[in-house]
């Protein structure tokens, strides 16, 4: 009999929480022969990632995962072998009571957000014995062996390689999105939160001697793109040119198509957690727009990642990368930082592949979770 | 009830009916991660020690403890002997039991501490919020700053290092806030 898992996802905002939990659920089902029930409190966000899903269904099956609406009026349900509360979400009180009533205790995990900060290793896998006698465990994704690793499907890098080795597949994918790239143009994807620094980056791309084609999936950055273009009401399919820069608005695509989009591009600007990790698996230079927190708490997280990521880069290339990421995340001028980054492009490209390979050498998050639970059950 | 965020060294919480003493508590809040408290716990019945993590809003059963005033009598190796200031009873603790306040415990200190008892057994000692210590070593003032905003490292008699204002000199007495690891408050009037 298959082990049964429940994953609880509370959609706070955007698509990071549901993006990570949906990806994890799919991988557990596909690769680890686990029966997964994914509880989501906002199905509309889920439908954006899984367009074939029904935003009204209280229960549905998608890609082998039982997706359930996490209702405000919680109804009693059987507690499975493993329970994951994603990102510190609070499980329904009646469900926690049912966990207590279970003869064999369920493994209860609190899956945390991704961070490269040093304290993560010290907290990963530690128990959190609760007043009611239940034992929760904190599970931290991360970039080092002392953490839970990153979400990565077993065939991901092989699929990427096959896609890259097949120019027709690339062309067909881009054509399917309505993208026609001029010969020699630099293809860039842009997925970010609102960012006042965008204009200075687009200015320098438009003035560049080499053409750039910027692909912008629908999202929060669209307002800044429109403001820079001086056009309102840009929709999916809009293609606008300013100097050497072509800007194209894309639909919000599925997770698998977003991977392909990242693999097509020379440079990927990403945000939050899920797209940030996928851009690293794409093995291309990237730019991370970190989720902003009160009192600039996110800066330490940003710097911690940069400390890891820049290891092995020459000092000038590391400085250029750090300057660009800081400019993007601290609303500074992107123009000069971008020009300096271009001067180190070959080194940064090779480094992105090395980083990808080094991360892929570690166990992935889903495998680490399964191993942990097998040892705990 | 106490929340995870309220845990601090000396707190005793009940888990599965056993009393656990919080020996160390480190609060972390970063990025989108939930605020967490990493703790080092000691089972007061078995002596077993473990590390745990709590979310800031986790609710935990705390144990009501007795508290008495006590002063440090003497230190012998890793053993710290405190004396009840009212009935002169002597109590011993080892260094690990007072790990969180250890940087500010030194021979000859006269601070009136709070001795924390669980079922008549001394389990921990808490220092006053503000203590006064003498600077044993620090470099001379580098910039002649008198504002107190420029900081430099200094060492106390027991070897503890902390940052002090640039104008502090060797032999000066300083006030230290003992909460959250201990930090320089200002020059003490002795």
HADDOCK unambig.tbl for C-alpha pairs under 7 A between the chains (distance, minus, plus):
assign (segid A and resid 88 and name CA) (segid B and resid 34 and name CA) 6.23 0.50 0.50
assign (segid A and resid 112 and name CA) (segid B and resid 33 and name CA) 6.33 0.50 0.50
assign (segid A and resid 113 and name CA) (segid B and resid 32 and name CA) 6.62 0.50 0.50
assign (segid A and resid 113 and name CA) (segid B and resid 33 and name CA) 5.36 0.50 0.50
assign (segid A and resid 123 and name CA) (segid B and resid 38 and name CA) 6.98 0.50 0.50
assign (segid A and resid 123 and name CA) (segid B and resid 53 and name CA) 6.70 0.50 0.50
assign (segid A and resid 126 and name CA) (segid B and resid 51 and name CA) 6.75 0.50 0.50
assign (segid A and resid 126 and name CA) (segid B and resid 52 and name CA) 5.40 0.50 0.50
assign (segid A and resid 126 and name CA) (segid B and resid 53 and name CA) 6.06 0.50 0.50
assign (segid A and resid 127 and name CA) (segid B and resid 52 and name CA) 5.11 0.50 0.50
assign (segid A and resid 127 and name CA) (segid B and resid 53 and name CA) 6.21 0.50 0.50
assign (segid A and resid 128 and name CA) (segid B and resid 52 and name CA) 5.31 0.50 0.50
assign (segid A and resid 128 and name CA) (segid B and resid 53 and name CA) 5.13 0.50 0.50
assign (segid A and resid 128 and name CA) (segid B and resid 54 and name CA) 5.60 0.50 0.50
assign (segid A and resid 129 and name CA) (segid B and resid 15 and name CA) 6.85 0.50 0.50
assign (segid A and resid 130 and name CA) (segid B and resid 15 and name CA) 6.86 0.50 0.50
assign (segid A and resid 130 and name CA) (segid B and resid 60 and name CA) 6.78 0.50 0.50
assign (segid A and resid 131 and name CA) (segid B and resid 15 and name CA) 5.66 0.50 0.50
assign (segid A and resid 131 and name CA) (segid B and resid 60 and name CA) 5.14 0.50 0.50
assign (segid A and resid 131 and name CA) (segid B and resid 61 and name CA) 5.99 0.50 0.50
assign (segid A and resid 133 and name CA) (segid B and resid 15 and name CA) 6.60 0.50 0.50
assign (segid A and resid 133 and name CA) (segid B and resid 16 and name CA) 5.44 0.50 0.50
assign (segid A and resid 293 and name CA) (segid B and resid 31 and name CA) 5.96 0.50 0.50
assign (segid A and resid 293 and name CA) (segid B and resid 32 and name CA) 6.87 0.50 0.50
assign (segid A and resid 297 and name CA) (segid B and resid 30 and name CA) 5.30 0.50 0.50
assign (segid A and resid 297 and name CA) (segid B and resid 31 and name CA) 5.18 0.50 0.50
assign (segid A and resid 298 and name CA) (segid B and resid 30 and name CA) 6.38 0.50 0.50
assign (segid A and resid 298 and name CA) (segid B and resid 31 and name CA) 4.23 0.50 0.50
assign (segid A and resid 301 and name CA) (segid B and resid 30 and name CA) 6.86 0.50 0.50
assign (segid A and resid 301 and name CA) (segid B and resid 31 and name CA) 6.12 0.50 0.50
